[in-house]
């Protein structure tokens, strides 16, 4: 087994959120056939504590990896970039606060990747452009869109039934990737959608020419103009059946937990307000 560990930088302990082994395994197992003979780089990982590194070490022969490299040096360092250039796939949990820059670097060097981020990043203008160009999508995800990260320096405010000692519960976390998945080719029209369009059920916005849909399953089967959907639609998006036209992007950083709780539209002939939307359109048959 060929491994390289470059733990040259020390981070503040309260900045480290370690992913649980079970979460790593559950997601990466879906991509096993795409990892054979590849150089895997975990570029935000201390090999002594990272469950990404542990998972790949445990399964190095089973997955048929060519090499495993880990580093907790700054991903922007010259050393880290040199390794990035030679690796095939990057798999890790990068800093959420640097997510825009992190994704931009992966795209610049044309790397395959599977990384954890927050769903808010879907509408960052620096990230959304890759979504619109079908260069980035969501992986299989976390159960209920939330998970616990290992960190003993933060107080966990989860309810008693969902509390885990030494961990912090984070909602809205997802896997971002440009590695192919079966789920993104699932037949959304056949398996989920069932309603037909009526103007009464699908009002337009007062300031944008599109109908409003609150849940993915309620997208009308027979509507081919612009539709406004919540960002949770992206969990089910099939690029063969729907085109993502645009999004209402956020310019502020993702630290506010209420970033999506700002109504931006009202429905026609109604006082009901709705939150920021993705704009989609069904592709012609």
SEMAR-280393 format. One line per 10 residues: number of its first residue (from 1); for each residue x negated, y, z negated of N, C-alpha, C, O. Coordinates in steps of 0.001 Angstrom, whole numbers, always signed. Each point is the difference from the previous one (the first is absolute). Layout:
! SEMAR-280393
NUM) X Y Z X Y Z X Y Z X Y Z ~ ...
This chain:
! SEMAR-280393
1) -859 -1202 +0 +859 +1202 +0 -883 +1235 +0 -867 +149 -861 ~ +1082 +728 +1816 -811 +1205 +121 +745 +1181 -606 +1021 +445 +524 ~ -1552 +57 -1641 +627 +1127 -698 -1009 +1117 -195 -1195 -242 -171 ~ +1695 +1465 +199 -821 +1150 -378 +795 +854 -973 +1162 +328 +243 ~ -1805 +27 -1348 +644 +826 -1020 -789 +1286 -160 -1178 -22 -357 ~ +1824 +1123 +621 -686 +1294 -55 +677 +889 -1024 +628 +1001 +345 ~ -761 -1374 -1593 +635 +763 -1087 -943 +1079 -494 -531 -60 -1109 ~ +342 +1049 +1970 -1003 +1023 -294 +577 +1228 -678 -741 +815 -549 ~ +2040 -678 +584 +611 +1203 -577 +936 -370 -1129 +682 -1023 +57 ~ -650 +1843 -1068 +894 -232 -1135 +1118 +1030 +21 -247 +1199 +131
11) +1467 -1673 -260 +1150 +890 -37 +475 +164 -1427 -295 -819 -870 ~ +1021 +1872 +647 +614 +164 -1300 +1028 -1106 -205 +778 -308 +903 ~ -779 -277 -2075 +872 -1132 -263 +1463 +326 +218 +765 -856 +445 ~ -363 +2089 -754 +1416 +313 +132 +406 +256 +1454 +1174 +249 +276 ~ -2133 -308 +656 +315 +122 +1415 +110 -1360 +684 +270 -68 +1199 ~ -471 -989 -1933 -36 -1336 +579 +1320 -725 -249 +402 -210 -1144 ~ +252 -162 +2215 +1231 -770 -71 -242 -1303 +744 -55 -14 +1229 ~ -86 -1060 -1955 -317 -1280 +608 +1263 -769 +367 +951 -74 -777 ~ -964 -494 +1973 +1138 -757 +506 -7 -1402 -594 -1055 -617 -144 ~ +2233 +120 -198 +98 -1339 -560 -332 -1060 +1060 +288 +176 +1184
21) -886 -1256 -1627 -400 -1088 +895 +1211 -531 +766 -78 -241 +1204 ~ +1192 +62 -1903 +1193 -569 +637 +521 +895 +1114 +509 -500 +1002 ~ -627 +1823 -1160 +436 +920 +1047 -923 -71 +1212 +456 +34 +1143 ~ -1756 -131 -1406 -979 -132 +1082 +263 -1275 +798 +85 +30 +1227 ~ +40 -1126 -1925 +202 -1294 +656 +1303 -40 +801 +27 -466 +1139 ~ +1038 +955 -1746 +1313 -59 +647 -5 +711 +1349 +603 -485 +956 ~ -1279 +1632 -870 -28 +751 +1252 -992 -583 +991 +343 -230 +1160 ~ -1571 -13 -1607 -1049 -385 +939 +232 -1389 +588 -444 -279 +1114 ~ +1122 -579 -1834 +300 -1336 +534 +741 +61 +1333 -108 -918 +812 ~ +856 +1992 -585 +743 +143 +1252 -922 +202 +1206 +410 -234 +1137
31) -1642 +664 -1378 -901 +363 +1098 -1150 -994 +169 -980 +290 +686 ~ +1101 -1455 -1310 -1116 -954 -36 -533 -318 +1390 -1212 -118 +179 ~ +2077 -19 +792 -438 -371 +1343 -727 +1128 +718 -609 -224 +1045 ~ +666 +1430 -1592 -686 +1136 +622 -1347 +313 -661 -689 +937 +403 ~ +319 -1721 -1416 -1206 +286 -773 -1187 -900 +354 -1129 +284 -400 ~ +1368 -1341 +1127 -1065 -957 +302 -1141 +658 +773 +212 +725 +972 ~ -1437 -1007 -1441 -1238 +497 +629 -125 +1525 -63 -701 +602 +813 ~ +1377 +12 -1771 -48 +1453 -123 -862 +450 -1176 -132 -705 -1001 ~ -448 +1887 +1145 -704 +652 -1105 +1014 +875 -732 +537 +949 +571 ~ -279 -1274 -1838 +980 +731 -799 -737 +988 -896 -950 -360 -695
41) +1401 +1603 +722 -608 +1045 -822 +1039 +538 -975 +1008 +579 +406 ~ -1265 -777 -1695 +826 +580 -1065 -755 +1220 -495 -843 -110 -891 ~ +1136 +1272 +1458 -875 +1154 -190 +401 +919 -1149 -530 +1103 -131 ~ +1469 -1557 -702 +345 +759 -1215 +38 -955 -1191 +860 +125 -872 ~ -1787 -1072 +836 +121 -1121 -923 -1291 -321 -747 -1055 -216 +598 ~ +1173 +193 -1907 -1047 -493 -871 +118 -1521 -40 +1002 -528 -482 ~ -1996 -170 +976 +89 -1455 +104 +168 -681 -1352 +460 -1140 -69 ~ -826 +1828 -1000 +134 -589 -1330 +1444 +24 -507 +353 -748 -912 ~ +483 +1613 +1509 +1369 +148 -487 +1064 -108 +1082 +1173 -202 -313 ~ -1548 +330 +1553 +970 +33 +1085 +601 -1376 +288 -720 -983 +181
51) +2041 +935 -142 +676 -1240 +367 +22 -218 +1506 +255 -1116 +453 ~ -515 +2151 +327 -205 -197 +1432 -1260 -837 +210 +1 -987 +737 ~ -1074 +1409 -1405 -1259 -733 +123 +146 -1431 -519 -494 -945 +614 ~ +1170 +799 -1736 +184 -1333 -586 +808 -902 +935 -341 -1168 +188 ~ +1399 +1705 +392 +828 -802 +905 -822 -474 +1196 +45 -1177 +359 ~ -789 +2080 +251 -781 -391 +1173 -1143 -942 -360 -348 -878 +789 ~ -233 +1048 -1960 -1039 -931 -456 +589 -1388 -221 -598 -1004 +387 ~ +1772 +953 -1011 +666 -1279 -262 +391 -720 +1279 +27 -1230 +47 ~ +275 +2005 +992 +553 -585 +1228 -905 +198 +1217 +453 -78 +1142 ~ -1727 +335 -1399 -931 +311 +1083 -33 -1111 +1056 +124 +269 +1195
61) -288 -1502 -1640 -92 -1127 +931 +1351 -323 +622 +83 -304 +1190 ~ +961 +370 -1981 +1347 -306 +507 +385 +956 +1117 +559 -415 +1015 ~ -860 +1700 -1202 +341 +1011 +997 -984 +27 +1162 +286 +573 +1051 ~ -1452 -1201 -1246 -1008 -19 +1053 -639 +1345 +246 -306 +353 +1139 ~ +99 +412 -2226 -585 +1333 +148 -1452 -81 +448 -703 -967 -294 ~ +269 +1987 +1004 -1392 +99 +404 -835 +633 -1105 -1105 -457 -292 ~ +1640 +1514 -320 -708 +690 -1085 +993 +814 -809 +1013 +474 +515 ~ -1330 -323 -1798 +799 +819 -909 -899 +1063 -611 -1045 -316 -569 ~ +1451 +1575 +685 -777 +1111 -536 +904 +845 -891 +1119 +338 +384 ~ -1605 -3 -1567 +755 +887 -881 -881 +1161 -425 -1222 -120 -82
71) +1867 +1243 -187 -732 +1180 -450 +940 +928 -738 +1131 +225 +431 ~ -1606 +318 -1558 +783 +1066 -652 -700 +1347 +136 +221 +921 -787 ~ -1083 -832 +1822 -549 +1307 +367 +1103 +807 +677 +995 -566 +451 ~ -1164 +1858 -380 +950 +860 +693 +128 -469 +1451 -1009 -162 +687 ~ +2224 -56 -221 +189 -506 +1364 -512 +979 +1050 -183 -364 +1162 ~ -48 +1612 -1578 -508 +999 +937 -1522 +67 +34 -566 +763 +782 ~ -97 -1546 -1617 -1468 +35 -71 -611 -607 +1259 +639 -790 +694 ~ -1863 +1163 -415 -703 -508 +1179 -134 -1518 -65 +174 -692 +1003 ~ -482 +189 -2181 -151 -1448 -192 +1300 -730 +331 -5 -1008 +706 ~ +1100 +1521 -1216 +1291 -639 +222 +417 +69 +1465 +552 -962 +534
81) -808 +2078 +109 +354 +148 +1408 -818 -939 +876 +513 -537 +981 ~ -1775 +336 -1325 -838 -940 +754 +586 -1409 -36 +10 -707 +1009 ~ +477 +310 -2181 +618 -1331 -121 +1326 -31 +741 +341 -998 +635 ~ +406 +2091 -717 +1279 +82 +705 -183 -254 +1490 +818 -673 +626 ~ -1867 +1201 -74 -255 -157 +1424 -197 -1463 +389 +377 -409 +1098 ~ -963 -376 -1992 -311 -1394 +346 +1091 -988 -391 -7 -1134 +480 ~ +937 +1530 -1332 +1029 -935 -455 +1125 -124 +1034 +103 +796 +933 ~ +732 -1817 -1130 +1144 -213 +882 +1302 +514 -605 +812 +617 +690 ~ -616 -875 -1989 +1264 +322 -649 -272 +595 -1380 -851 -493 -739 ~ +1576 +1550 +402 -88 +619 -1318 +1261 -354 -780 +1113 +215 +480
91) -1288 -753 -1676 +1142 -379 -837 -282 +449 -1428 -974 -440 -611 ~ +1842 +1333 +67 -271 +541 -1325 +1187 +823 -502 +1043 +86 +649 ~ -1233 +508 -1811 +952 +952 -582 -744 +1328 -152 -668 +213 -1011 ~ +773 +684 +2000 -766 +1250 -32 +634 +1030 -924 +1137 -181 -436 ~ -1854 +1257 +129 +576 +1068 -834 +1186 +654 +696 -118 +454 +1138 ~ +1264 -405 -1820 +1191 +595 +610 -219 +1479 +310 +520 +512 +991 ~ -1284 +169 -1833 -203 +1436 +176 -848 +325 +1231 -12 +1139 +466 ~ -702 -2149 +59 -841 +203 +1185 +525 -795 +1192 -741 -277 +942 ~ +2013 -87 -987 +531 -928 +993 -53 +559 +1416 -301 -733 +943 ~ +586 +2009 -783 -41 +606 +1333 -1391 -161 +617 -149 -431 +1143
101) -847 +786 -1924 -1378 -71 +472 -434 -1443 +220 -744 -303 +933 ~ +1214 -571 -1796 -374 -1414 +92 +524 -621 +1302 -744 -669 +718 ~ +2018 +895 -424 +591 -541 +1217 -655 +609 +1239 -241 -702 +982 ~ -44 +1987 -1023 -646 +670 +1128 -1350 -639 +314 -365 -153 +1166 ~ -367 -215 -2200 -1299 -635 +208 +151 -1370 +663 -748 -334 +919 ~ +1701 -443 -1378 +218 -1320 +604 +367 +125 +1473 -449 -788 +833 ~ +1265 +1780 -523 +396 +212 +1384 -1176 +497 +847 -160 -395 +1155 ~ -641 +1251 -1738 -1160 +526 +726 -931 -1112 +438 -555 +40 +1098 ~ +384 -1044 -1967 -918 -1091 +318 +721 -1227 +562 -595 -1067 +148 ~ +1889 +1235 +164 +777 -1018 +703 -57 -1360 -713 -320 -1024 +603
111) +640 +1048 -1897 -78 -1216 -803 +1387 -576 -288 +974 +732 -174 ~ -914 -2055 +130 +1181 -664 -518 -3 +178 -1516 -1060 +48 -624 ~ +2265 +51 +33 +46 +246 -1435 +1300 -497 -605 +1008 -184 +682 ~ -1070 -23 -1979 +1164 -325 -828 -265 +655 -1343 -845 -464 -765 ~ +1566 +1545 +475 -295 +785 -1191 +1291 +394 -718 +1061 +110 +613 ~ -1177 +96 -1910 +1140 +407 -814 +103 +1525 -6 -1011 +700 -58 ~ +2235 -202 +119 +242 +1432 -91 +1392 +239 -546 +713 -945 -336 ~ -327 +2203 +247 +1343 +341 -458 +884 +294 +1204 -472 +528 +1006 ~ +1751 -870 -1109 +905 +204 +1123 +113 +1469 +404 +347 +294 +1144 ~ -630 +623 -2049 +3 +1417 +372 -912 +277 +1189 +253 +914 +784
121) -1319 -1710 -654 -981 +231 +1062 +592 -186 +1387 -580 +458 +984 ~ +1726 -1122 -890 +643 -200 +1291 +240 +1329 +704 -108 +86 +1223 ~ +432 +945 -1992 +318 +1282 +626 -1095 +1051 -165 +256 +1183 +227 ~ -1458 -1577 -613 -1127 +930 +93 -272 +214 +1485 -54 -969 +758 ~ -113 +2188 -339 -207 +244 +1427 -1260 -699 +512 -58 -400 +1163 ~ -957 +250 -2033 -1254 -640 +411 +158 -1512 +158 -792 -641 +691 ~ +1810 +79 -1330 +242 -1446 +69 +1120 -304 +983 -65 -975 +748 ~ +1091 +1819 -755 +1170 -282 +824 -334 -56 +1487 +632 -750 +743 ~ -1604 +1522 -303 -327 -18 +1429 -411 -1397 +458 +255 -376 +1144 ~ -886 -390 -2024 -379 -1365 +352 +1203 -933 -15 +66 -953 +776
131) +885 +1231 -1662 +1237 -776 -28 +772 +223 +1300 +474 -950 +623 ~ -354 +2202 -226 +728 +343 +1215 -651 -621 +1231 +696 -381 +941 ~ -2017 +275 -937 -726 -582 +1130 -90 -1524 -87 -648 -645 +825 ~ +1305 +87 -1828 +24 -1455 -213 -1413 -557 -244 -359 -1073 +485 ~ -418 +1833 -1243 -1349 -424 -361 -111 -376 -1471 -1061 -426 -457 ~ +2150 +582 -282 +19 -277 -1438 +1431 -355 -382 +957 +610 +477 ~ -830 -1614 -1351 +1328 -410 -449 -100 -587 -1404 -1075 -4 -600 ~ +2176 -483 +86 +10 -570 -1350 -225 -1500 +34 +403 -694 +933 ~ -1076 +207 -2006 -164 -1431 -169 +1234 -602 -645 +1099 +540 +122 ~ -1283 -1660 -810 +1138 -721 -573 +492 +626 -1299 +1185 -98 -319
141) -2065 +733 -425 +442 +821 -1115 +78 -670 -1352 -276 -1190 -155 ~ +665 +1999 -822 +151 -419 -1386 +1476 -221 -317 +863 +703 +527 ~ -582 -1648 -1358 +1377 -288 -379 +626 +1238 -648 -526 +543 -972 ~ +1651 -113 +1528 +681 +1162 -541 -720 +1304 +251 +397 +1027 -551 ~ -1452 -1026 +1373 -729 +1227 +299 -780 +564 -1172 -280 +1198 -48 ~ -72 -2064 -904 -748 +451 -1184 -887 -1133 -493 +253 -1172 +276 ~ -1286 +1535 -1002 -857 -1011 -604 -730 +603 -1195 +88 +1201 -256 ~ -800 -2040 -461 -824 +450 -1120 -1470 -40 +410 -479 -992 +550 ~ -225 +2083 -826 -1436 +42 +211 -702 -89 -1347 +520 +469 -1012 ~ -1684 -1065 +1006 -760 -193 -1234 -740 +1294 -328 -872 +431 +754
151) +1219 +176 -1864 -670 +1201 -478 +380 +205 -1464 +1168 +222 -322 ~ -2146 -296 -543 +248 +86 -1440 -58 +1433 -527 +145 +231 -1201 ~ -356 +728 +2099 -198 +1382 -438 +1222 +873 +221 -18 +1183 -338 ~ +1089 -1752 +905 +1240 +735 +193 +1108 -641 -810 +24 -1215 -197 ~ +887 +2045 -267 +1154 -530 -712 +1059 -414 +1012 +352 +769 +894 ~ +151 -1986 -1041 +1014 -511 +903 +1383 +357 -538 +359 -374 -1117 ~ +410 +1100 +1925 +1327 +425 -425 +1103 -927 +507 +1182 +336 -66 ~ -1573 -1493 +566 +1004 -950 +473 +881 -450 -1151 -417 +7 -1158 ~ +1644 -400 +1490 +908 -499 -1019 -564 -1256 -642 -867 -662 +572 ~ +1354 +340 -1746 -546 -1110 -780 -33 -1294 +800 -960 -766 -86
161) +2013 +525 +865 +58 -1238 +760 -968 -53 +1158 -268 -1074 +538 ~ -265 +2230 -145 -914 +64 +1137 -1387 +475 -415 -828 +334 +847 ~ +581 -306 -2142 -1281 +489 -507 -1020 -1135 -51 +328 -1126 -374 ~ -1572 +1439 +755 -1084 -971 -87 -1194 +681 -654 -453 +1050 +455 ~ -48 -1646 -1510 -1130 +586 -725 -1213 +152 +911 -325 -892 +783 ~ -337 +2042 -903 -1211 +249 +777 +264 +324 +1451 -931 +45 +804 ~ +2197 +182 -452 +342 +286 +1386 +926 +1212 +68 +599 +405 -997 ~ -499 +155 +2183 +913 +1107 +245 +856 -341 +1207 -512 -437 +1031 ~ +1816 +638 -1161 +929 -300 +1089 +79 +1196 +943 +183 +1137 -435 ~ -324 -1406 +1729 +62 +1051 +1017 +1060 -380 +1026 -37 -1090 +571
171) +973 +1992 -344 +1061 -224 +982 -391 +582 +1351 -833 +901 +83 ~ +1436 -1420 +959 -207 +548 +1336 -1306 -395 +654 -424 +647 +958 ~ -230 -1695 -1450 -1266 -422 +609 +263 -968 +1149 +921 -815 -52 ~ -1742 +922 +1080 +153 -827 +1197 -1382 -404 +512 -1022 +522 -445 ~ +1015 -1455 +1379 -1215 -356 +727 +68 +640 +1382 +985 -168 +720 ~ -2025 +897 -354 -126 +556 +1340 -993 -841 +793 -1021 -432 -533 ~ +1323 +203 +1800 -876 -843 +798 +123 +313 +1480 +946 +660 +427 ~ -1911 -1139 +355 +129 -36 +1454 -253 -1419 +503 -294 -216 +1175 ~ +414 -749 -2097 -66 -1413 +341 +1427 -488 +238 +921 +377 -724 ~ -748 -1202 +1723 +1348 -381 +385 +687 -833 -1077 -637 -783 -705
181) +1947 +970 +596 +801 -761 -951 +1237 -536 +709 +482 +594 +964 ~ +19 -1703 -1442 +1229 -561 +573 +1195 +893 -327 +930 +119 +798 ~ -960 +502 -1963 +1157 +776 -434 +295 +1198 +905 +1157 +394 +142 ~ -2195 +190 +472 +247 +1176 +835 +609 -368 +1350 +376 +877 +777 ~ -279 -2182 -501 +650 -457 +1227 +1323 -704 -297 +618 -570 +899 ~ -186 +611 -2159 +1288 -589 -362 +1123 +751 +723 -58 +1219 +164 ~ +1065 -1957 +256 +1087 +582 +790 +947 +784 -901 +902 -564 -620 ~ -1123 +1856 +559 +788 +884 -850 +1451 +42 +463 +921 -11 -817 ~ -724 +58 +2114 +1354 +115 +560 +795 -1286 -228 +1181 +52 -344 ~ -1801 -1163 +528 +708 -1281 -150 +228 -375 -1458 +1064 -505 -358
191) -2072 +753 -485 +21 -550 -1352 +533 +942 -1073 +431 -463 -1056 ~ -448 +1773 +1297 +362 +949 -1057 +1159 +905 +382 +920 +190 -794 ~ -949 +371 +1998 +996 +998 +379 +1313 -647 +431 +17 -1067 +614 ~ +1083 +1742 -952 +1306 -572 +342 +1062 +1062 +287 +1061 -333 +529 ~ -1312 +1585 -858 +1008 +1042 +166 -60 +625 +1391 -1022 -55 +685 ~ +2159 +658 -284 +76 +758 +1238 +266 +1473 -326 +564 +334 -1042 ~ -982 +522 +1951 +76 +1439 -233 +1430 +526 +37 +790 -347 +878 ~ -486 +1182 -1844 +1194 +847 +43 -406 +1362 -547 -790 +68 -941 ~ +1313 +1018 +1509 -377 +1329 -486 +412 +245 -1440 -625 +792 -704 ~ +1668 -1468 +271 +470 +180 -1371 -983 -577 -1009 -246 +600 -1047
201) -308 -1750 +1355 -907 -663 -947 -1412 +548 +89 -759 -78 -966 ~ +396 +634 +2125 -1378 +456 +202 -41 +1483 +369 -165 +337 +1173 ~ +312 +548 -2150 -48 +1446 +271 -1400 +448 +387 -995 -642 -339 ~ +941 +1762 +1058 -1287 +597 +344 -408 +1000 -1074 +791 +352 -876 ~ -2036 +98 +960 -507 +995 -935 +443 +1392 +440 +317 +230 +1167 ~ -302 +671 -2104 +398 +1370 +335 -1098 +770 +719 +255 +1053 +585 ~ -1490 -1582 -628 -1124 +731 +597 -883 -871 +896 -1118 +385 +341 ~ +1634 -1573 +40 -797 -861 +877 +950 -938 +737 +939 -532 -591 ~ -1189 +333 +1883 +894 -801 +827 -340 -1486 -119 -653 -580 +868 ~ +1109 -12 -1957 -206 -1431 -252 +1060 -455 -983 +482 +792 -810
211) -123 -2047 +876 +941 -540 -985 -775 -437 -1234 -1187 -317 +79 ~ +1861 +302 -1205 -633 -396 -1257 +361 -1447 -348 +1159 -411 +73 ~ -2199 -348 -455 +185 -1366 -494 -757 -117 -1307 -1181 +342 -67 ~ +1844 -821 -972 -617 -60 -1325 -728 -1310 -285 -910 -43 -828 ~ +1310 -1021 +1516 -616 -1305 -218 -277 -661 +1346 +780 +138 +942 ~ -1889 -852 -861 -389 -635 +1256 +1093 -907 +542 +260 +1 +1203 ~ +370 -760 -2050 +1028 -952 +449 +1204 +691 +612 +798 -646 +679 ~ -646 +1957 -906 +1147 +743 +525 -283 +695 +1327 +867 +715 +504 ~ -2043 -897 +76 -298 +576 +1310 +975 -591 +1023 +106 -1223 +95 ~ +603 +2051 +670 +976 -539 +963 -676 -696 +1178 -975 +495 +566
221) +1512 -1637 -220 -573 -817 +1064 +43 +669 +1368 -875 -227 +837 ~ +1878 +1039 -615 +285 +512 +1332 -344 +1478 +168 +522 +655 +902 ~ -1389 -124 -1755 -344 +1429 +64 -1431 +149 +500 -926 -594 -553 ~ +748 +1406 +1620 -1305 +101 +644 -594 +1407 -56 -1030 +261 +622 ~ +1666 +641 -1356 -560 +1340 -191 -774 +34 -1321 -258 -1042 -603 ~ -106 +2235 +165 -882 +130 -1163 +747 -298 -1304 +1137 +426 -199 ~ -1814 -1171 -679 +556 -399 -1287 -954 +436 -1104 -1211 -184 +114 ~ +1753 +760 -1180 -801 +332 -1171 +131 -1101 -1047 +1108 -354 -404 ~ -2244 -184 -32 +7 -1096 -973 -977 +321 -1137 -936 +774 +200 ~ +1136 -1353 -1386 -971 +189 -1087 -1299 -727 +318 -25 -881 +859
231) -1053 +1244 -1547 -1293 -616 +316 -19 -1492 -294 -868 -713 +503 ~ +1815 +223 -1315 +55 -1436 -273 +324 -801 +1252 -206 -1214 +29 ~ +713 +1883 +1011 +221 -685 +1285 -1290 -635 +504 +20 -1067 +614 ~ -1132 +1727 -877 -1283 -450 +546 -366 -1409 -469 -799 -682 +642 ~ +1382 +248 -1760 -234 -1359 -474 +520 -1035 +993 -504 -1122 +59 ~ +1513 +1506 +720 +640 -935 +924 -270 +325 +1467 +492 -699 +886 ~ -1248 +1724 -625 -173 +495 +1373 -542 -1058 +950 -992 -671 -286 ~ +1669 +540 +1428 -457 -855 +1083 -313 +899 +1193 +920 +575 +582 ~ -2188 -438 -202 -379 +923 +1074 +480 -443 +1373 -26 +784 +949 ~ +466 -2038 -835 +532 -475 +1270 +1450 +444 +201 +503 +3 +1124
241) +168 +373 -2221 +1418 +329 +84 +314 +1470 -281 +989 +537 +499 ~ -1840 +109 -1302 +231 +1403 -345 -1289 +801 +167 -1102 -503 -217 ~ +1273 +1749 +605 -1121 +932 +110 +74 +999 -1142 +1067 +544 -285 ~ -2195 -301 -368 -68 +1048 -1014 -381 +1294 +699 -1083 +117 +573 ~ +1996 +861 -631 -194 +1249 +731 -745 +1055 -805 -769 +787 +552 ~ +1002 -779 -1857 -611 +1036 -821 +369 -179 -1457 +695 -943 -378 ~ -1176 +1869 -427 +271 -32 -1437 -145 +1399 -547 -705 +838 +561 ~ +1381 -603 -1662 -170 +1253 -722 -1164 -177 -951 +138 -598 -1067 ~ -1289 +1124 +1466 -1225 -280 -737 -145 +884 -1227 +503 +1122 -50 ~ -1201 -1657 -931 -282 +720 -1225 -1392 +603 +77 -949 -664 +418
251) +833 +1886 -810 -1302 +642 -7 -663 -74 -1367 -1215 +162 -117 ~ +2022 -411 -929 -568 -53 -1340 -530 -1393 -290 +379 -972 +654 ~ -1252 +889 -1634 -629 -1278 -322 +983 -888 -735 +1027 +475 -484 ~ -1330 -1750 +397 +976 -991 -430 +134 -153 -1508 +548 -999 -465 ~ -1020 +1936 -287 -5 -171 -1455 +1383 +123 -619 +241 -562 -1069 ~ +670 +1278 +1707 +1332 +180 -571 +864 -1221 +240 +166 -439 +1139 ~ +386 -111 -2216 +865 -1170 +154 +1340 +378 +609 +754 -875 +425 ~ -449 +2158 -377 +1276 +450 +541 -139 +614 +1388 +844 +792 +420 ~ -1898 -1153 +284 -272 +641 +1283 +1107 -260 +1017 +194 +802 +913 ~ +536 -1911 -1056 +1071 -289 +940 +1355 +472 -504 +1010 -218 +669
261) -963 +850 -1817 +1270 +420 -572 +309 +1461 +313 +481 +741 -857 ~ -760 -340 +2086 +248 +1373 +428 +898 -25 +1229 -491 -240 +1103 ~ +1786 +480 -1257 +900 -27 +1153 -424 +998 +1063 -370 +1131 -313 ~ +425 -1551 +1575 -387 +868 +1108 +1099 +156 +1030 -128 +814 +915 ~ +1218 -1581 -1041 +1101 +91 +952 +1335 -90 -733 +110 -558 -1092 ~ +886 +1127 +1739 +1381 -275 -373 +672 -661 +1202 -387 +230 +1146 ~ +1388 -1046 -1420 +747 -609 +1084 +1067 +960 +488 +516 +816 -765 ~ -190 -919 +2043 +1012 +883 +575 +1330 -139 -744 +417 -1101 -359 ~ +231 +2231 +138 +1308 +22 -660 -25 -676 -1369 +969 -633 -418 ~ -2092 +782 -262 -136 -638 -1307 -1002 +784 -834 -882 +669 +539
271) +1020 -753 -1837 -983 +608 -901 -1064 -999 -440 -896 +332 -776 ~ +1003 -1542 +1273 -960 -1031 -398 -1382 +287 +580 -142 +263 +1194 ~ -863 -318 -2046 -1378 +236 +422 -736 -1337 +121 +276 -952 -731 ~ -1206 +910 +1661 -813 -1209 +168 -1469 +381 +2 -364 +1147 +260 ~ -474 -2134 -556 -1427 +236 -140 -726 -151 +1334 +606 -310 +1026 ~ -1886 +531 -1066 -826 -39 +1205 +146 -1329 +743 +189 -1049 -616 ~ -279 +1106 +1920 +314 -1141 +840 -1102 -322 +1021 -785 +859 +400 ~ +766 -2134 +1 -678 -425 +1212 +1019 +89 +1129 +1192 -230 -204 ~ -1677 +569 +1402 +888 +70 +1165 -323 -1171 +915 -1137 -160 +444 ~ +2144 -656 -167 -214 -1180 +830 +1007 -33 +1135 +988 +734 -10
281) -1247 -1590 +987 +893 -154 +1132 -121 -1421 +507 -1101 -525 +164 ~ +2252 -94 +83 -35 -1368 +515 -499 -10 +1437 +374 +849 +810 ~ -1222 -1822 -510 -513 -137 +1368 +1068 -653 +877 +779 -834 -463 ~ -758 +1228 +1730 +949 -588 +939 -331 -1458 +207 -1164 -399 -32 ~ +2187 -387 +242 -194 -1438 +210 -782 -257 +1282 -261 -1153 +343
